[in-house]
Amino acid sequence: MSTCKTITFIIFTATTLLASSNAAVNATTQPLFSAILIFGDSTVDTGNNNYPINTFFRSDHEANGRFSNGKLIPDILAAKYNIKQLVPPFLQPNPSDQDIVTGVCFASAGAGYDDLTTRLKSIVGDKKAMEIVNNALVVISAGTNDFILNYYTIPSRRLQYHHVSSYQDFILKRLDNLIGKNFCVLREEDILRHQMDAIDRVSVVLSITEVEASVLLRYFHWSVGKVHDEWFADEEGVRNTVGILEKPVVPPSDDTELTCGICFDPYPPEKIASVSCGHPFCTTCWTGYISTTINDGPGCLMLRCPDPSCLAAVGHDMVDKLASEEDKDKYNRYFLRSYIEDNRKMKWCPAPGCEYAIDFVAGSGNYDVSCLCSFSFCWNCTEEAHRPVDCSTVSKWILKNSAESENMNWILANSKPCPRCKRPIEKNQGCMHMTCTPPCKYEFCWLCLGAWMDHGERTGGFYACNRYEVAKQEGQSRQKAMTDLQQLQTHNLEKLSDKQCTPESQLKFILEAWLQIIECRRVLKWTYAYGYYLPDHEHAKRQFFEYLQGQEAESGLERLHQCVEKDLLQFLNAEGPSKDFNDFRTKLAGLTSVTKNYFENLVKALENGLADVDSHAACSSKATSSKSTGCSSKTRGKGKGSSRTGGS
């Protein structure tokens, strides 16, 4: 949806929800919500599972086709909020228009509500359909089947989460990911609707024309609140500043001919046009004036009267009346874009060729957003999504790798401080193996400044260093994964469905694996930037980082990628259904889940600044101090000896 105003309830227990709803329901007979939409499991299914032929568990109670002989929570809520008495299942044959308009249940067998929006539009039109959905009560049931089946029946989750409270936190986090999205993607029709809504509100409240309302909103950057505040504080001042005049500067004339103020030729009144100021100009000069300003750029949206001494605004009505079709299209495009570009909460998607915009709600601390064009970017810096690395690190990383930054290239190529003693070193010839002058004598790699003992043939030899070139390879691997996913969606999925006699809807686990690979490749790419700028003296953090990145996340990702890329081929090339396909499904789903957990742990650790290392070190230090009590002389002796060893 294109708005974030939908009110959502999450059901863990029926009593909590109903208790919260009793207070304000009976105060009025008017519905508080336009419709009710139900999502979840069988506990809120009002009959969807009765219709698919192959459904094993059916909610076909003789009384009402539900899982009980009375009303379910969705029915009780709908009645309490005066929406309707019973919520029909979405999959029932031929639901009435009134059922669709006031809401249906998608729980269990029902999925998504794109179909609802399409049906709604056919019944009440686009604008009314979105208004109904945006003001609907959305109920999401979660936790019942998760606990009964996945925790208590199947032991795998109990092995992973030893306490019920831990598993509850896991479910809550999944729900937060579902409804906690802090941005909305806006299509062109959404932007136009927002613009018209704002114009209508200003026009009605201030009792002015829509043209004047649009001029006001453009001047005050589409802020309806700002327009109202300024207007009611000083209406006359706002009119003069913006160019909305109450009385014409040049009074109307009854002459049979009027002189154009630009070409000074006489014209009959029907060939003369003017805005609120009344200055007369012929339509030919108006057309040329408007065309010139439109071709000069977005400044045409603040167009004023051609008279140099006049500040009267020229609205879009004059453009519609006098401009050419080409100029009208340009003007309307500028007008549309102004709504996004003047709003600090909105931005255009930076992907090439994308015309979607993002409406962002600040406060969550997560700036990664995903557009409908599949491009993910950081709202804060508009670079490619780089969580868990902060924007400043990304900026330095991009600058370091920028081919255009000649000054930075010269500095990196000719002058660097020693990683240990920080004395400046200039390299003018030779290989990448550097040795600082005495007394430091630190040996390091000139390119990455890492210890030379960590280098050799595997990092590119003496004259190169590819230690961080893998970051570029990760970008290429991610691009290849996106290409493979597209190939799967367009060709291989249907082929696999035919050969394994399995519906495409049951092959979503393969798509989920590819999407997980693409996301993990993105995260892995930016972890190399994090590792590059991790201080050398923080050895424990670096070791912990390399463990999380390499031994857990990267290794798990490679296993997943190999499974979905290579193991899948035997089933694509098979002559018919394979008895091993279910084993492949289990293996791939398990690898997807494990890899996701690895990367979630990696992201969380990096976002916390690898704080677990500091807390572990503090605990170790405390334990060591407590052990040394009562034997301080022995401890001092050991400390002195170790000092001599370190200084030799």
ZAMARGU-4260 file (C-alpha; in steps of 0.2 Angstrom, whole numbers, plus 5000, padded with zeros to 4 digits):
<rodrens>
0) 5000/5000/5000 | 5005/5018/4998 | 5002/5024/5015 | 5007/5020/5033 | 4990/5025/5041
5) 4983/5008/5043 | 4979/5003/5061 | 4985/4985/5066 | 4980/4973/5080 | 4991/4958/5083
10) 4983/4944/5092 | 4992/4933/5104 | 4978/4930/5116 | 4959/4933/5113 | 4956/4941/5131
15) 4970/4954/5129 | 4963/4960/5112 | 4944/4960/5117 | 4948/4969/5134 | 4957/4983/5124
20) 4942/4985/5112 | 4928/4986/5125 | 4932/5004/5131 | 4927/5015/5116 | 4916/5003/5105
25) 4899/5006/5112 | 4900/5025/5113 | 4894/5027/5095 | 4884/5017/5083 | 4895/5024/5068
30) 4909/5012/5063 | 4926/5017/5069 | 4934/5009/5054 | 4929/5007/5036 | 4932/4989/5034
35) 4941/4974/5043 | 4955/4964/5035 | 4960/4947/5044 | 4977/4939/5042 | 4984/4924/5051
40) 4981/4905/5055 | 4966/4894/5058 | 4962/4903/5075 | 4955/4917/5065 | 4950/4908/5049
45) 4931/4911/5046 | 4930/4897/5032 | 4944/4899/5019 | 4950/4881/5023 | 4934/4874/5017
50) 4936/4878/4999 | 4954/4871/4993 | 4951/4853/4988 | 4967/4846/4995 | 4965/4855/5012
55) 4968/4842/5026 | 4962/4853/5041 | 4944/4860/5037 | 4935/4873/5047 | 4918/4866/5042
60) 4909/4866/5058 | 4891/4862/5054 | 4884/4878/5063 | 4893/4891/5053 | 4908/4883/5043
65) 4921/4889/5056 | 4933/4881/5068 | 4920/4883/5082 | 4901/4883/5084 | 4900/4902/5087
70) 4908/4918/5082 | 4927/4919/5081 | 4938/4934/5086 | 4936/4943/5069 | 4917/4941/5070
75) 4917/4948/5088 | 4928/4963/5083 | 4918/4967/5068 | 4902/4967/5078 | 4910/4977/5092
80) 4916/4990/5080 | 4899/4991/5071 | 4907/4985/5054 | 4897/4969/5051 | 4891/4954/5061
85) 4901/4941/5053 | 4917/4942/5042 | 4916/4931/5027 | 4931/4921/5020 | 4939/4928/5005
90) 4939/4911/4996 | 4920/4909/4997 | 4912/4908/4980 | 4905/4924/4973 | 4906/4936/4988
95) 4895/4951/4987 | 4901/4968/4983 | 4896/4974/5001 | 4906/4960/5008 | 4922/4965/4999
100) 4919/4984/5003 | 4917/4981/5022 | 4931/4968/5023 | 4935/4949/5022 | 4946/4936/5030
105) 4962/4930/5022 | 4968/4919/5036 | 4975/4901/5033 | 4971/4898/5015 | 4969/4916/5010
110) 4984/4926/5005 | 4988/4944/5002 | 4976/4958/4997 | 4981/4963/4980 | 4965/4954/4974
115) 4955/4964/4986 | 4961/4980/4980 | 4958/4976/4962 | 4940/4970/4966 | 4937/4986/4977
120) 4943/4997/4963 | 4930/4989/4951 | 4916/4992/4964 | 4919/5009/4971 | 4934/5017/4960
125) 4952/5019/4964 | 4951/5034/4976 | 4937/5026/4987 | 4946/5009/4987 | 4962/5016/4994
130) 4952/5026/5006 | 4944/5010/5013 | 4960/5000/5014 | 4969/5014/5022 | 4956/5016/5036
135) 4953/4998/5038 | 4955/4988/5055 | 4969/4975/5051 | 4970/4960/5062 | 4985/4949/5062
140) 4984/4933/5072 | 5001/4925/5077 | 5009/4914/5089 | 4996/4900/5091 | 5002/4888/5077
145) 5020/4894/5080 | 5020/4888/5098 | 5009/4872/5096 | 5018/4865/5080 | 5035/4873/5079
150) 5040/4874/5097 | 5030/4860/5106 | 5028/4847/5093 | 5043/4849/5082 | 5059/4849/5093
155) 5070/4859/5082 | 5065/4876/5089 | 5066/4870/5107 | 5084/4865/5103 | 5087/4882/5096
160) 5077/4892/5110 | 5079/4884/5127 | 5065/4895/5135 | 5048/4899/5129 | 5052/4917/5132
165) 5066/4917/5120 | 5055/4909/5106 | 5042/4922/5110 | 5055/4936/5107 | 5059/4927/5091
170) 5041/4928/5085 | 5039/4946/5091 | 5054/4951/5080 | 5046/4942/5065 | 5030/4952/5068
175) 5040/4968/5070 | 5048/4964/5053 | 5031/4962/5045 | 5022/4977/5051 | 5037/4988/5057
180) 5042/4994/5040 | 5046/5013/5041 | 5043/5018/5023 | 5030/5017/5009 | 5033/5016/4991
185) 5024/5029/4981 | 5019/5027/4962 | 5014/5041/4951 | 4996/5039/4954 | 4999/5039/4973
190) 5008/5056/4972 | 4995/5063/4961 | 4982/5058/4974 | 4992/5065/4988 | 4993/5082/4978
195) 4975/5083/4974 | 4970/5079/4992 | 4981/5093/4999 | 4974/5105/4986 | 4956/5100/4990
200) 4960/5103/5009 | 4967/5120/5007 | 4954/5125/4994 | 4940/5120/5006 | 4947/5127/5022
205) 4953/5144/5014 | 4938/5146/5002 | 4949/5149/4987 | 4950/5141/4970 | 4961/5125/4967
210) 4973/5135/4956 | 4976/5147/4970 | 4978/5132/4982 | 4991/5124/4971 | 5001/5140/4970
215) 5000/5142/4989 | 5006/5124/4992 | 5020/5126/4980 | 5026/5141/4988 | 5025/5133/5006
220) 5033/5116/4999 | 5017/5107/5000 | 5015/5109/5019 | 4996/5110/5022 | 4999/5115/5040
225) 5011/5129/5035 | 4999/5136/5023 | 4985/5137/5036 | 4997/5144/5049 | 5003/5158/5038
230) 4987/5162/5030 | 4977/5164/5046 | 4991/5174/5054 | 4992/5187/5039 | 4981/5183/5024
235) 4985/5199/5015 | 5004/5197/5017 | 5003/5180/5011 | 4993/5185/4996 | 5005/5199/4991
240) 5020/5188/4994 | 5013/5173/4984 | 5005/5183/4970 | 4986/5178/4974 | 4978/5195/4972
245) 4960/5199/4978 | 4958/5214/4966 | 4966/5217/4948 | 4979/5230/4947 | 4973/5234/4929
250) 4954/5236/4930 | 4943/5227/4916 | 4941/5237/4900 | 4926/5238/4888 | 4936/5243/4873
255) 4934/5234/4857 | 4953/5232/4856 | 4966/5230/4869 | 4985/5232/4867 | 4997/5218/4871
260) 5010/5223/4884 | 5023/5213/4875 | 5021/5215/4856 | 5011/5231/4858 | 4999/5226/4844
265) 4980/5229/4846 | 4969/5213/4848 | 4951/5210/4851 | 4947/5205/4869 | 4945/5187/4865
270) 4963/5186/4859 | 4969/5194/4876 | 4972/5184/4892 | 4978/5190/4909 | 4980/5183/4927
275) 4973/5190/4943 | 4982/5207/4941 | 4973/5211/4924 | 4988/5215/4914 | 4983/5211/4896
280) 4994/5201/4884 | 4990/5192/4868 | 4988/5173/4868 | 5003/5172/4856 | 5015/5181/4868
285) 5008/5171/4882 | 5012/5155/4873 | 5029/5160/4869 | 5032/5167/4887 | 5026/5151/4895
290) 5035/5139/4883 | 5052/5148/4887 | 5050/5147/4906 | 5045/5129/4905 | 5060/5125/4894
295) 5071/5134/4907 | 5067/5121/4920 | 5056/5118/4936 | 5057/5137/4940 | 5041/5138/4928
300) 5031/5132/4943 | 5034/5149/4951 | 5029/5159/4936 | 5024/5177/4938 | 5015/5189/4927
305) 5026/5195/4911 | 5025/5213/4917 | 5041/5216/4926 | 5033/5226/4940 | 5020/5213/4944
310) 5021/5198/4956 | 5004/5190/4951 | 5006/5171/4950 | 5003/5161/4934 | 4994/5145/4939
315) 4992/5129/4929 | 4975/5134/4922 | 4985/5147/4910 | 4997/5133/4906 | 4983/5121/4902
320) 4974/5134/4891 | 4989/5141/4881 | 5004/5130/4881 | 5007/5116/4868 | 5005/5098/4872
325) 5023/5095/4874 | 5025/5110/4886 | 5010/5104/4896 | 5018/5087/4898 | 5034/5095/4905
330) 5025/5107/4916 | 5015/5092/4924 | 5031/5082/4926 | 5039/5097/4936 | 5023/5099/4946
335) 5022/5080/4950 | 5041/5080/4955 | 5039/5096/4966 | 5029/5086/4978 | 5043/5074/4982
340) 5058/5086/4980 | 5050/5099/4991 | 5046/5086/5005 | 5060/5082/5017 | 5051/5065/5021
345) 5051/5060/5003 | 5064/5055/4990 | 5065/5048/4973 | 5072/5031/4971 | 5090/5033/4965
350) 5090/5018/4954 | 5092/5022/4935 | 5076/5024/4926 | 5065/5021/4942 | 5050/5033/4944
355) 5045/5027/4961 | 5047/5038/4977 | 5049/5034/4995 | 5039/5041/5009 | 5050/5038/5025
360) 5046/5039/5043 | 5061/5043/5054 | 5064/5036/5071 | 5068/5017/5069 | 5086/5020/5067
365) 5086/5009/5051 | 5088/5019/5035 | 5088/5004/5023 | 5073/5005/5011 | 5068/4994/4996
370) 5059/5001/4981 | 5047/4991/4970 | 5060/4991/4957 | 5070/4979/4968 | 5083/4992/4972
375) 5088/4994/4990 | 5096/5010/4996 | 5100/5020/5011 | 5088/5034/5015 | 5101/5044/5024
380) 5115/5045/5010 | 5105/5038/4995 | 5120/5026/4992 | 5116/5007/4990 | 5109/4999/5006
385) 5124/4996/5017 | 5118/4990/5033 | 5127/4987/5045 | 5140/4999/5040 | 5137/5018/5044
390) 5136/5031/5031 | 5153/5039/5035 | 5162/5023/5033 | 5153/5020/5017 | 5158/5038/5011
395) 5176/5035/5015 | 5176/5018/5007 | 5168/5024/4991 | 5181/5039/4990 | 5195/5027/4993
400) 5190/5016/4978 | 5185/5031/4967 | 5194/5032/4951 | 5190/5050/4949 | 5198/5056/4966
405) 5215/5060/4960 | 5221/5069/4976 | 5216/5053/4986 | 5224/5042/4974 | 5240/5052/4975
410) 5240/5052/4994 | 5236/5033/4995 | 5250/5029/4982 | 5264/5041/4989 | 5262/5044/5007
415) 5256/5034/5022 | 5259/5033/5041 | 5267/5018/5048 | 5252/5007/5056 | 5262/5005/5072
420) 5272/5021/5075 | 5262/5033/5064 | 5278/5041/5057 | 5275/5047/5038 | 5282/5036/5025
425) 5284/5040/5007 | 5285/5025/4995 | 5294/5029/4978 | 5299/5012/4972 | 5299/4993/4975
430) 5286/4980/4981 | 5272/4982/4993 | 5282/4974/5007 | 5287/4989/5019 | 5298/4989/5034
435) 5298/5004/5045 | 5315/5012/5050 | 5322/5008/5068 | 5317/5007/5082 | 5300/5002/5075
440) 5305/4990/5061 | 5286/4985/5058 | 5283/4975/5043 | 5267/4979/5033 | 5258/4979/5017
445) 5259/4996/5008 | 5241/4994/5000 | 5231/4988/5015 | 5242/4993/5029 | 5240/4975/5037
450) 5254/4965/5045 | 5265/4957/5031 | 5264/4941/5040 | 5246/4940/5034 | 5252/4942/5016
455) 5259/4931/5003 | 5255/4922/4987 | 5237/4920/4992 | 5235/4939/4993 | 5243/4943/4977
460) 5261/4942/4980 | 5274/4955/4983 | 5268/4968/4970 | 5249/4967/4973 | 5236/4965/4987
465) 5219/4958/4984 | 5214/4957/5002 | 5200/4969/5000 | 5197/4965/4982 | 5185/4952/4987
470) 5172/4966/4991 | 5171/4970/4973 | 5169/4951/4969 | 5155/4951/4981 | 5146/4964/4971
475) 5149/4954/4956 | 5142/4938/4964 | 5127/4947/4970 | 5123/4953/4952 | 5125/4936/4946
480) 5113/4929/4959 | 5100/4942/4954 | 5102/4936/4936 | 5100/4918/4941 | 5085/4923/4951
485) 5077/4931/4936 | 5081/4916/4925 | 5073/4905/4938 | 5057/4916/4939 | 5055/4917/4920
490) 5060/4899/4914 | 5067/4887/4927 | 5053/4887/4939 | 5039/4882/4927 | 5051/4869/4920
495) 5055/4862/4938 | 5036/4862/4942 | 5032/4851/4926 | 5047/4839/4929 | 5044/4836/4948
500) 5025/4837/4946 | 5024/4851/4960 | 5014/4867/4959 | 5024/4883/4957 | 5016/4889/4974
505) 5026/4875/4983 | 5042/4880/4975 | 5043/4896/4984 | 5057/4889/4995 | 5069/4891/4981
510) 5065/4909/4977 | 5067/4913/4996 | 5084/4905/4995 | 5089/4916/4981 | 5082/4931/4989
515) 5092/4927/5005 | 5108/4925/4995 | 5106/4942/4986 | 5103/4950/5003 | 5118/4941/5011
520) 5130/4946/4997 | 5125/4964/4999 | 5129/4963/5018 | 5145/4953/5015 | 5151/4966/5003
525) 5150/4980/5015 | 5157/4970/5030 | 5174/4972/5020 | 5173/4991/5022 | 5169/4988/5041
530) 5184/4977/5043 | 5196/4989/5033 | 5193/5003/5045 | 5193/4993/5061 | 5207/4999/5071
535) 5223/4988/5071 | 5226/4989/5090 | 5209/4981/5093 | 5215/4963/5090 | 5201/4954/5100
540) 5187/4964/5090 | 5196/4960/5073 | 5197/4941/5078 | 5179/4941/5083 | 5174/4950/5067
545) 5184/4938/5056 | 5176/4924/5065 | 5158/4930/5062 | 5161/4936/5044 | 5172/4921/5038
550) 5169/4905/5048 | 5150/4908/5051 | 5142/4920/5038 | 5153/4918/5023 | 5154/4899/5025
555) 5136/4897/5027 | 5132/4908/5012 | 5144/4898/5001 | 5135/4881/5007 | 5118/4889/5003
560) 5123/4896/4986 | 5131/4879/4981 | 5115/4870/4986 | 5103/4881/4976 | 5114/4883/4961
565) 5122/4866/4959 | 5111/4853/4968 | 5096/4861/4959 | 5102/4856/4942 | 5100/4837/4944
570) 5081/4840/4947 | 5080/4853/4932 | 5089/4840/4921 | 5079/4825/4927 | 5068/4815/4916
575) 5054/4814/4928 | 5049/4816/4947 | 5063/4812/4959 | 5061/4804/4976 | 5075/4815/4983
580) 5066/4831/4979 | 5058/4832/4996 | 5075/4829/5004 | 5082/4844/4994 | 5068/4855/4999
585) 5072/4851/5018 | 5090/4854/5015 | 5088/4870/5006 | 5075/4877/5018 | 5087/4873/5033
590) 5102/4881/5024 | 5092/4896/5021 | 5086/4898/5039 | 5104/4894/5046 | 5112/4907/5034
595) 5099/4920/5038 | 5103/4918/5057 | 5122/4919/5054 | 5120/4935/5045 | 5107/4942/5057
600) 5120/4939/5071 | 5134/4947/5060 | 5123/4963/5057 | 5118/4964/5075 | 5136/4962/5081
605) 5143/4976/5069 | 5129/4988/5073 | 5133/4986/5091 | 5151/4990/5088 | 5156/4972/5092
610) 5152/4976/5110 | 5151/4958/5115 | 5170/4958/5114 | 5172/4972/5127 | 5159/4965/5139
615) 5168/4948/5138 | 5185/4957/5141 | 5178/4966/5156 | 5171/4950/5163 | 5188/4941/5160
620) 5197/4956/5169 | 5186/4955/5184 | 5188/4936/5185 | 5207/4938/5184 | 5207/4952/5198
625) 5197/4941/5210 | 5209/4926/5207 | 5224/4937/5211 | 5218/4942/5229 | 5229/4934/5242
630) 5243/4930/5231 | 5249/4947/5225 | 5267/4945/5227 | 5267/4929/5216 | 5257/4939/5203
635) 5269/4953/5203 | 5283/4941/5200 | 5274/4934/5185 | 5271/4951/5178 | 5289/4957/5180
640) 5295/4941/5170 | 5282/4943/5156 | 5288/4961/5155 | 5306/4956/5152 | 5300/4944/5139
645) 5290/4957/5130 | 5305/4969/5130 | 5318/4957/5124
</rodrens>
